[in-house]
Amino acid sequence: MPLRRLVVTGKDVPENLTLLFGQDKDGFSPTHTAIRHEILLRPPPGSPMDVMARSMKFDQNCPPWTPREASEEEVKEIESIRAMQETIRRHMGSRGVEDVTSNDMRAILVNNFGNRWAEMLQTYTTALNSMDRGVRPPGIYD
């Protein structure tokens, strides 16, 4: 949660990451990247990411979100995730994204990316989890 707070408040700069994690800061790079993507995507209510953040109270008593602007690399990654969301929507059509199955996942990845499907798996997962999929557990949005 401390890393998320740094990202949300735009304080996730190298000096602060070193203060928080010491020499191990590079070991947290994948986690930092995942949190940056989540915050920059601003997942809507009903998305698995939003439900998880609310149920775990990640942002309880959190100051307003003021994340750092996305780097050029992050802009490209976010664009790739948004493009994947559109690919998922197109594939699902009138069924909507609430009921994506493993067969849908396979079709989306293999039909669109062929032999590169495995390298697109993380993008697919982030895209799907940051979409409103109608997830509304009791007590989360009440």
Protein Blocks (a to p, Z undefined) as FASTA:
>chain_A
ZZmmmmmnopacfklmmmmnmmmlmmmmmmmmmmmmmmmnopaehiaklmmmmmnommgo
iacddddcddfklmmmmmmmmmmmmmmmmmnmmnopmlccfklmmmmmmmmnmmmmmmmm
mmmmmmmmmpcehiacehklZZ
